Amino acid sequence: MAGEAVKRRSFWSWGFESEQPTEQDRREFAKKMSELWGEAVEPPPIPTLDDLELREPRIRMPASLESFCSTDKHERAVHTYGSHSMELLRALHREFPNPPDIVAHPRNEGEIERVLGWCSGRGYVAIPFGGGSSVVGGVSPQAEHDAVVTIDLDRLNRVLEIDETSRAARIQCGVLGPDLEDQLRPHGYTLRQFPQSFALSSLGGWIATRSGGHYATNHTHIDDFVESVRMLSPAGRYESRRLPGSGAGPSPDRLLIGSEGILGIITEAWMRIQARPKYRATAGVTFPSWQSGYEATRHIVQAKLWPANLRLLDPDEAGRGAGLDGTRALLIIGFESAELPQGEYIRRAVEIARASGGEIVDDEVVISDGTGEATGRGGAIGAWRNAFINVGGASVAAGLGLLGDTFETSITWDRWPDFDAQVREATNAALRKVCGGGSLSCRFTHVYTDGPAPYYTWSARGKQGGEFEQWAAIKQAASEAISKAGGTITHHHSVGRMHRAQYDRQRPELFANALRAAKREFDPNGVLNPGVLLDP
């Protein structure tokens, strides 16, 4: 297909084909697991395209769409799943029961309208696709879908216009994170939205899923950077007015932010951009306990110093990811600015942390005054950062019986200690029951004046061949514990299909009715991503 990108996504592992682990990588990891567990572990062989048996497309594209649509085996395989570990494990095992019938790569809005009109008129399911980094089943065709067209926006990938006076840019929503930054960098700007999935997620995906990004305080979600949004739906075009703020009724932008592809396809957005940081400061403060660490975090965020980074790691997380001894919590504090030195800000934050029992020597507070030099690359902070950005590393262990996952939420400070205790108790009980035990750790990814956004990570030794059932039992226990204790089922991973049960209980029913009404208006034949957020 003309114009196809050179870098291709792997259909069975996180990221691109050039980054997927080799057979040798997996055998070496399996050997380590065998030595650790005292039992031989054999990795499933890496699948090739020739190994896959995909059903034939059930629909035939009209000639008018052939120039940007494909039934290629790799295209259909790579668009069958998102990036959750269980989805990728199914792919590793060559399980592709529900591939899309056709994958469209529209080159402009006119082609999007044509393929949407065709799907709506015929009743074919249409699934918008950005970078494919969904970990909640948000882009996966389902068995009940009779015919599926996945609409990949990868060719709508340009920064179209920069308004330097207002510091905003008009950007096509299929652009992936690294490509977006590469286009802004020569102009001296950045969007500064760096979710962990940055390398394999798109601007449109960030908007559609209400992505959380780089900033741990203040500007935490993509919502804070959206100036206006443009969307194409089966019922027509929708574009909000570009404004710095408005009090004119419910926000048209907010209806689309977090809509997860059920109302239309987000094609463009005016986004608030900023000058690239030149001033930085970083400190890693340790605490004798998890409790003293989160009390310090609360005091710092409520002082409204607005650090860019305010991430607290519990002792287990700090031990595993940052190389500490496993008895102390670690608070990573970071400030940045394009205009102002950050030394005074970080010294004040460190002072607050010390008042709550935090420990750091003055020489370990790293300040970069106007040079643009990065801070936070060495020591425990650097070790944790490297572990954090290596999101694709888990693929080397796929299919070896090593289970692991993450879940995230938010809760107000007054309920936080009890909430944390309940979630840990329920998840650890499930780990003991299902796997005979495991590890559970927590960090704060984002912090608000009224509460934290805790992010839990668990791992356990599972049973080869039984991973799906074991994972499902642990996921269910953790999700129900979050819901019962009063937290949100998702802070930034979105709802998709995985979190529907708890989301249905979290939202007011009148709101659900209003969303259904909006769905009928935008998508009268119900073809867009059915089953996500709402029943088909």
N, C-alpha and C positions, 0 to 999 in steps of 0.2 A: 504494500500500500504506500503510495507516494507520500513522502514527508514523515514516515515513521521514525520515531526517535531511535537513536543508536543504542542508548542504555535501555535494557529491557528489565522489567520486574521479574524476579524469580517467582515461579508459580507454587513453590513449596516452602520457601524460607523468607524471613524478613528481608526487605531491601531488593537490591538489583542482582542480576545473575553474576556479575563480576564480584559480588561480595559474599555470595553464598559459600558455606563451608564445603570443603572437599571430603571425599571418602576417607582420606588419610586423617584429616582433622577429626572427623567423627570417630574413627577407630581409636585414635589416641585418647580422646575424651572417654570413650567406652572403657578403655583399659584402666584409666584412673578410677572410674566408677566401680569397676570390678574389684580393684584392689581395696577401695574404701569399704565396699559392702561385703567382700569375701565371697562373691558369687559372680560367675561369668555373665557379662552383659554383651549382647551382640546387637550392633546398630542395624536397623532396617536399611537396605541399600537405597541410595539416592535415586529417585525416579527420573526418567527422561521423558521427553514428549512422546517418544515412540511407545513407551509403556502405557500411556493413558488411553482409555477407551471412553470417549465422549459420545453421548447419543447424538444422532444427526439433528441439525436444526429443524425445528417443527414448523417454521415459517420461512417464507421466501421474501427477500427484500425486493422492492420494486427497482427497476432500472434507474430511476431518478435519484436513488440513495446509494447506489453501488460505489460511487467515487469516494465515499468517506465511511463506509460500513464494511465489516469484515466477519467472516465465519472461520477464520484461521484458528487452528487448534490451540496455539499458545495464547492468542487473544482471549478465547473463550475460557481456557483454564485459569489464566491469571485474574480474570474478572469473576470467577466463581466464588471466591472468598475474600474477606478482609485480611486482617493481620493478627487476629487472636491466636494464641498458641494452640488451641484445640482445632481451629480451622486449618492452621498450617500442618498440624499433625495428621489430619484427614488427608490433606494434599500429599504429605509424605507417604501415606499408605495408599495413594492412588485412588482415593475415593472422591469422585466427581459426579454425584448423582444428579445435580441440578445446575449444570452450566448455563449461562445465558445463550440464547439461540443466535443472537447477533450482537456485535459490539460496534457502536457508532463512535467515530472520532470527528465530530463536526468542527469545521474550520471557522465558522462565523455564526452569528445569531440566526441568520436565515436558515441555515442547515439545521440548527437546533429546532426551530419552529417546524420545519418540514418533518423531522423524525418524530417530534412530539405529536404533531397532528396525525401522522400515520398511526402511532401507537394508540392514541386516544380514540380515533375513529374505528380501529379494529379491536379495541379492548386488550391490547398487549401491555403487559407490565413494563414500565420504563423506570430504570434505576439510575439516578445520577451518580457519577463516580468521579472522585477527585484524585487523591493519591493512593487510595486503597488501604489506608492505615487504620480503618475502623477496628476496634477490639470489642465491639458489642453486637456484631451481626448486622450492621447497618447497611451493607451493600450486597448482601448475599441473596441470590435467588432462592426461593423456597419450593418445596415439592408441590405445593398447591398452585403454583403459578403455571398456567398452561402455556404461555409464550412470553419470553423475556427479552427485552432489548436494553442492554447496558449502554449508557451514554457517557462516555469518557471525555472530559473537558481538557485533556492534555494539550490540545492545539490552541486553546485560548490562554496564552501564557505570557502576555506582554504587559509591561507598564506603558499605558497609552499616553499619559499626560501627567505633568508635575506642576502643581501650583506652588511656587516657592514663596509667594507672599502669604498664603494661608497655611503653608506647610501641609499639603495634602496631595495625594496622587490618585489618578483613575487607573484601576488595575483590572485586567482580565482575571477571572477567578479560577482558571485552571492552572495557574502558575504554582509550581512547587516552591517551598520555602527557600532553598538555596538559590534558585534562579531569580526569585523576587529580590533577594538581597543583592545578588550580582548586578541587577539592573538599577537598583537604587544607589549602590555604592559609588559609582563614578560621579554622581551628583552631590555626594556628601551626606546622603540621607540613609535612614534605616526605618523599617517598620518596628523592629525590636520585638517581634513576636516569635519566641522560640519554644514551642512545645517540644516534648521529648521526641515526638514523631516528625520533627522539623524537616528532615531529609526526604520524607516520603509522605508529606501531606500538603494540601493545597490551600490557597486563600479561601476558595469557595467552601472547602471542607471545614476550615476553621470557623467561618461564619455560620454555616449550616448546623454545626455541632456545638457552638458556643465554647470554642476552645479556650483553655487556659494557657497562658504563655510565659514569657520571661520574667515578668515582674511578680515578685512575691507579695507586694503590698501595692495599694493605690490602683494602678492600671493593671488589673490581673487577668481580665478576660478580653477576648476579641471585641466584645461589645464596646469597650472604651475607645476603640480606634475607628469604628465604623462611622463615616460621615453621611453616606447614603448608599443604597443598594438597588441594583437592577436585577429583575428576575423575569424569566419567560415561563409561562404556564400554558396548559392547554386552553385556558380561557382568554389568554392575551398577555400583553406586556405589563409589567408593574415596576415602577421606579419611584423611589421616594425623593423628595426635594433635598438638595444639598444644603445643609444648614449646620452651624456650630451647635445649635440647641434650639429646642422648640417646646412650647407648652400647649400646642394645638392638639388636644385630645390624645388618645392612645397613640403611641409611636408606630408609624408604618414600618420603620426599620425593625422594631422589636418583634413584629409578627413573623419576620423572616429569619431573624437570628435565633438559631436553635430549632428551625423547622425540619431539619434532617431529611430534606428532599421530598417531603410529602405534598408541598404546595406548588413547587416549580423548580426550575434550575436557575440558580444564582449565577449570572454571567459576568457582571462587573460590579465594582464597588469603588466609591471614593473613600480612601483611607487616610486617617491622620498619620503623618510621618514625622520624623524628628531628625535633627542633626546627629551624626554619629558621636558617641561618647568620646571625650578626650581626658576627662578626669575620673579616676576610679580609686576606690579604697576597699580593702577586704580584711576581715578578721575572722578567725576561728576560735570561738570561746567554748571551753569544756565545762561541764557541770557534773557534780557528784551524783545527780539523780535525774531521771526523766521529769519529775515534778518541778524541780528547781529550774530546769531548762525551759519548760513551757510557761512558767510564771515570768521568767525573764523576757521571753518572747512576747507575752501579752503586754508587759510594761513598755517595751520598745515600740510596738505597733500603736499602742494607745498614746504614746508621746507624739505621734504623727510626724516622725522624721522621714517616713516613706523610703526606707531602704529598698533598692532593687532586688536584693537577695536577703531573705530572712528565713532560712530553712533550718529547721531543727530536726536532728537525727537522734532517735532513741539509742540507748547503749548498744543494743544488738545491731541496729543499722550502722551506727558509727564504727562498730567493731568489724563488721563484714565489708562495708563499702569504703571506709575511710582509714582502716588500719589501726584504730584505737584498740584498747585492751578489752573492750566489751563491758566495762563497768561504768563508763562515763558517757553522758550525752554530749553532742556537739552542735553548737549553733553557728551556722555560717552567715555572716553579716557582710553585705556588699552594697556599696553606693556607687553611682555613676552619674555623669552629667556632661553635656557638651559645652556648658558655659561656666560652671562654678567649681572651684576646688572642693573636694569632699572630705578633707581631713577633719574639720570641726564636727561634721555630721557623724563620722564613724567614731570619733573619740567620745562623743556624747552617748552613742549607742553602747559602746563598750563600758562606759561608766555605769549605765543602767544595768547592763548584764552583770557586772561585778557586784552591784548592790544586791543582786538575787543569788549570789553564790558562784558566779562564773569566774573562771580563771584563764588569764592570758597575760603573757609578758608584753611590755610595750613594743619590743623589737619585732613581735610577730604581727603587729598591725601594719599592713602593707598599703602604702599610699602612692599613687601615681598622679602627679600634679601636671596635667596638661600635655603629657607626652603621647597619650593614646595607648600607652603600654598596658597590656592586660595584667590584672592582679588575680590572685586566687588560683594559680596554676601549680603551686608547689605544696608539699607536705600533705596533711590529712585532707585538706580542701581539694587539692589537685587530684588526689587518689579517688575521692568520692566523685568528683566531676567526670573523670575518665570512665568510671563505672556507670555513671548516669547516662552519658551520651552513647555508650556502646549497647544500644537497645537491641541490636540484631544478634548479639552474642549468644542468645538462648537457642538459636537454631542448631548449634553444634550438638546440643543435648537432646534434640527432639527424638522421640521414640525410644528413649533409653530407660523409661520408667521414672525419670526425675520429674516430679510435678512441681509447678509453681505458677503464681499469678499475683496480680495486684488488684486492689479495689480502693476507691477514694470517696470522700464525702466531705461534709462540713457540718459544724454544730456550734452553737453559741458557747461562750466561755463558761457561763454559769453551769451548763450541763456537761461540759467537756470531760471532767475527771470520771464521772459516773458512766458516761457514754463510752469512753475508752475502755473502762473495766468490763462493761457488758460485751462489747465487740470482741475484745481479746478472749474473754471466757468462752463465748459461743464458738469462735473460730478455732481456738485451741482444742475445745471439746470435739469438734468435727474432725480435726487433724488426728486426734488420738483414736477416734472411732473408725475412721476410714483408712488411715495409714499407719496407725500405731504411734503417732507423734509427728512432729515437724517443727519448723521454726516460723515465727511470726514477728515482724518488726514494723516500725512506724516512723514516718517523718512528716513534717509539715511542708507541703509544697507551696501553699499560699496562706497568708495570714491577714485577717481583717481586724478592725478595732473591736468588733463584737464577737469574733470567734475564729478558730483555725480551720484549715482544710487538711485534715489528716489523710495520709496515703499509706495504706498497709501493704506489706509484701509478705507472702507466705511461700514456703517450699516444703516438700516432703518426698520421701521415697515412695513412689507408687508401684503399681504392678504393670509390667509390660502387657499391653493388650487390654488393660482395664482402666486406662487413664481417663477416658471420657466419663465413665460413671463416677469415678473417684473425684475428679475435678468438679462435676456437677453437684455432688453432695456437699462439698466444702463451699463452693460458690453460693449455693442456696442458703446454707447456714449463716454465712457472713452477710449476705444481702438482707435476710430476714432480721438479723440482729441490728443492722443499721436502721432499717425501717422501724422496728419496734422501739428502738432507743431514741427516735426522733430526728435522725439525720437525713440528709438528702441521699437518694440512691446513687446520684452521680454529681460530682462537682465539675468535672470537665471531660469525662470520657464519653458523654452523651448517653442516650437511652437505647436506641437501636431496638433490637428484639430481646436482647439479653436482660434488660432492666424493666421490661414492660410491666410485670406484675407489681413491683414496688412503685413504679411511676404512677400507675393507675390509682394507687391508694394515696400517693403524695399530693396529687393535684386535686383541686376542688372539682366536683362533678359538673357544676355549671360552667367552669372553664373548659372542661372536656367537651361539653355540648357546643360551646362557642367555637372551639377548634374544629369540631366536626362540620359545623356550618361553613367555616372558612374553607375547609377541604372541599366541600361540595361546590363552592363558588369557584375556586381556582381550578379544580380537577374534577369536573362533573362526572366523568366516567370512572374515577377512582383507580387510575392506572399508575400513578406515581408512588413508588416504594410502599405498596400496601403492607400493612402489618407493623410498620414503624410508627410509633407514637399513638396510632389509632388502629382499631380493627379494620380489616378490609371492608 
